Amino acid sequence: MRYCLIGCGRVSPEHIRAARDTNLELAGLCDTDPAQIDQNLAGEQAFLLGVPVYTDYKEMLSAQKPDLVAIATPSGLHAQMAVDCLNAGAHLIIEKPIAMTMDGAALIAQAAEGTGQMVCNNLQNRFNPAVIALSEAVDAGRFGTLHSATLQLRWFRGEDYYQQAAWRGTRLLDGGAMMNQGIHGIDLLCRMLGEPVRVSAITTRRARPIEMEDLGMAVVEFQGGALASIECTTVRYPGAEESILELNGERGCVRLGGIAGHVVERWQFGDASPGEETAMRAKYATEPETVYGSGHSPLYANMLAAIEKSQPPLVGIAEGARALSIVLGAYESSETGQTVILGSNRQRRS
């Protein structure tokens, strides 16, 4: 399958490794600044040998006619690029968030329906081993009724991070800590708790000279009544970074932690077998090499299987839009001081 990558910035090595791991034919790379390729993909020169480089993605689509494209550009560019790729006949993997607005997500969905192409939102933490184990416990009903959840994404991003690219931290192209970093965990809350129905939030800038938040806190209610608290920040004290996801139900409590939610810190169930928690802690005790985790390659494999079988990928447009709706609802709530009712295609004030 012919594969092209649009955007060769910070996350591009994860996509290239996943393409290599899944035996894709790399047909083209595109970035408006080709120097990004040498800077970020220096370790992949053997795989990149002879691959043409473009600065115009439309030219690449026309010349290479890829079967699958990954979009890893600034978030505000996702929607239009996605529509163009779909209309060019390519299936898509889109970096998170799927778009910056619900209208943008709807445009992608409309284009995908019209062309029959598959779209996967790159929320790769769904494929982290500890998350898979937690998802299986939820699906098996081991928690009974889920009452509450906690997401705490506490990372450090210095001013140098935001200065590396002018689009970072902007309203139109990036968003803040909740949209850029926290949306992975917000997607996992949706995976575990279902459909969100309303959100209240406060976002603020504490330390970074950016347009959007470097600290945001929210409470989300899900269908069925479960509540989730969310804290996302990029001004955690350096060296104290952590990412926590905890679920609490009538018959169980699980806490994933570490730098990216890979480590089982608590695994307690009323139906637990002897030594189960100790075994789970030992099995899921290893931190990933990077904060991106280990999910890109299995996400790519899932997408390829979906294309082959003509069935939706695990993380499609609807899943991406659901997580996006929480972030956008949180932003609106913070701006208006009101609770925001969430729907599949809109937010409205209550």
N, C-alpha and C positions, 0 to 999 in steps of 0.2 A: 504494500500500500504506500503510495507516494504521500510524503508528509512535508509540510512547511511550517516554519515558526515565524510569527510576526512579533517582534520585540525581543531584544537580546540583552536585557538589563539584568538586574540582581537575581531574579528567579530563573533565568533562562537555563542555567546548568541543570536544574532539576528536570526541566522538560526534555533537554537533549539526552540526559541519561535514561529517562523513561522511554524515549523514542528508540534509543539503542537497545535497551532491555527487551523491548517488544518487537524488535526486528523490523522497524519501519524503515522505508527507503527515504533518507533525508534528501529532498529535492530542492530546497531553497531556504535561505535565511533573509530576514528583512529587518532593518532598523534605520531610522532616519540618521543615526550616527553610527556608521560602520565600525568606528573605534570601539564601540561597546562589545563587539564580537571578540576582538583580541583581548579586551580587558576581562570579560566575564567567562569566556569559553576557552581560555588558554589550555585548560587540561583536556580538551576534547578534540585536539587538532587532527588526530588520526581519523576520527569519525567525520570531521568536517572537510576532509581533504577533497578538493575538487567541487565542493558544493557552491553553486552561484550565490552571490550576495546582492541584495537589492535594497534601495532606499525608498521605493514606492511599492507598497503591497499589492496595489491593483496590477502593476506591471508583472509582479511575481505570479499572481493568480493567472493572468493571461498566458504567460510564457510556460509555466510549469504544470498547470492544470492538476493541482494536488487533490488527492482523495480525502485527506484529513489535514486541517490546519489548527494550530494552537495559537491563541491570541494572548500575548503577555505584555501588552502595552499599558500606558496609563489608563485607569479605569473609565474615565470619561470618554474615551475613544472606543470602548468595547462595542456599543450598540451598533453604530454605523458600520464599523469594520465587520461585525458579525453578519449583518444583513448582506454586505457585499460578498463575503465569503460564501454564504449560503446560496446566493444567487449565481455564484460562479460554480456551483456544484460540489462544494466541499462540505464534509462533516466537520464539526467544530468542538474543540476543547477551549473554553474561555476561562482565563484566570478570574479569581474572585475580585470584587463582586461581579455578578453577571452583567450589570449595568449600574449607572449612577442614579437612575430614576425608574419608577415602575412603568412609565411609558416606554422607556428604553427596553426593559425586559419584555414588554408586550410586543414591541416591534420585532424583537428576535423570535419570539414565539410564533408570530404571524408569518414571518419569513420561513421558519423551519416547517411550519404546516404546509405552506405553499410549495416548498421545494421538495419536501419529503426527506430532508437531511436530518441527521442526529445532532443534538447539541448536548454537551456535558459541561457543567460548571465545575471548575477546578477547586473543589472543596475537599482536598485530598486527605484531611484528617479523618474522614469517614473510614479510611482504609488502614489507619494505624491499628496494630494488633490489639492493644488494650481497649481501644474504642470498639473494635469488632466484638470482643468478649463482652463488653458492657451492653452493646446492642442486642446480642444474643440473649443475655439475661433479661433485658426488657421484653423482647419478643416472646420469651418463654413464660412470661408472667411472674417471674420470681419476686418482683417488688410488690405484687398485689397492686393496690391503688397507689399511684405516684402522687405524693403530696407537694414536694418542693424540689428545687434544684438550685445550684449555685455555680456561676461561671466567674472566675477571677483570672483575667489575663493581665498580668503585671510584668511588663517588659520595659527595658530601657532603650530609647532611641535618642542619641545625642543630636546636637544641632548639625553636626557634620552629615548625619543621615539625611536630614531634610535639605541640606545645601547641595547634596549630590545631584539633585534634579529639581528644577524649578516647579514641577507639577506636584511634588509631594506636599501633603498637608493642605492642598487647595480644595475649595468647595466643588469646583466643576470637574476636576480631573482625578481626585484622590479620596477626599474625606479625611477623617481623623482616626483616632485609635479604635473606635468601634467599627468603622467601615473597613479600614485597611487590615488591622491586626485581629480585631475581635470577632469578625464575621465568621471565622472558622468555628469558634466555640459556639456562637449563636446558632449556626447551622446544626451543631450537635444537639443543642437544646431542642430544636425543632425535631430532629431525628428521634429523640427520646420521649418528648412530651406531646408532639403533634402540632396542631394548628394554633398559632397565637391569635388572641382575640383583642387584647389591648395592652398598651404600654405607657408607663410614666417614667420620665427621665430628667436628669440634669447633666449637661455637659459643660466643660469649661477648659480654658487654657491656663495652665499653672506655670509652665516654664519655657515652652517652645514658641518662637515667633512665627506661628503658622495661622492660616485662616480658620482651621477647624480645631477640634478638641484634642488635647493630649491626656484628658481624663474624662471619662463618662461613666455614670452609674444609672441603672434602670431597673425597674420591676416589670415583669411581663406576666400576664395571665394567659393560660392556655385553655383550650376547650377541655372540659372536665374539671376545671377549677384549680389545677396545679399552678403554683407560682414559682417564678424563677427570678433570682437576683443576679444582676450583671454588673461587673466592674471591669472596665478596660482602660489601661493607661500605658503610656510610653515614657513615663517619668518615674518609674520604679528606681530605687537606688541601684546603681550598677553592681552587678554580682549577686543581687538578691532576686533576680527574675524568677518568675514561676507562672505556670498556667494550670489552673485547678478546675475540674469539673466534678461536681458531687451531685448524686441523686439520692433522694430520701423517700422511701415508700413505707407502706404499712408492714411489709415483711422483709425489708432489706435496705441497706445503705452502702453505697459504693462511692469511693473518692479516687479520682485519677489526678496525679500531680506531676511534679518535675517541671522542666523548662517548657515542655510542649504537650503535657497531658499524656505521656507515654507510660508513666509509672503508676502501678496500683498501690495506693497507700492505705486503702480500707476496702474490704470485701466481706461484708457481713450479710447473711441471709438466714431466715428462720429455718429453711430447709437445707442448710449447708451440710455437706459431708464432713467427717472428721478431717481436720488439717487442710480444709479447702482454702481458707484465707491465707495461711502460710504458703501454700503451694502457688496461689495466684500472685502473691507478693514476690515470690522468687522468680516466677515465670516472666513477670512484667516489671522488671527492675532496672532495665537498661535504658539510658537516655539516648535519643537519636543523635546523629552526627551534627545536624543543624536543626534550627527551629522549624524548618519545613517538614520535618518528620520523615517518614518512610512510605508515604502514600502515593507518590506520583506514579511510580511504575505500576502498582496494582490498579490505580485509577485508569491509566492508559489501557491496561489489559482489559478492564471491564468495558471501556468504550469500544475497543476493537471487537470484543465478543458481542456487544450490543449491535454493532453495525452488521456483523456476520449473521446474526440471528434475527435482525430486523425487530428488535425489541428495545425499549427505552433503557438508557444507562442508569446506573444507581443514583447518580446525582445529576438530574436534568434541569431544564429551565424552571419548572415549578418549584423545585427545591431551592434553587438559587434565588428565585423571586421571593420565596417565603422568608428566608433569612434577611434579604434586602429590605423587606417591608418592616421588619423589626427595627433595623438601624434607621431607616428614614422616619419611622414613627417616633423613635427616640429623639431624633433631631428636631422634629416638629414639636414634640412635647416640651423639650428644653426651651425652644424659642417662644412658645405660647404660654407655658406654665399650666397646660391642660393635659389630661389623659387623652390619648389618641386611640381611637377604635381602629383595629386592623382588619382589612379585608384582602381578598386575593388580588384585587386590582387597584385598591385605593386606600388612603387613610382619610379619616375625617375626625374633626374635633368633637368631643363630647362635653 
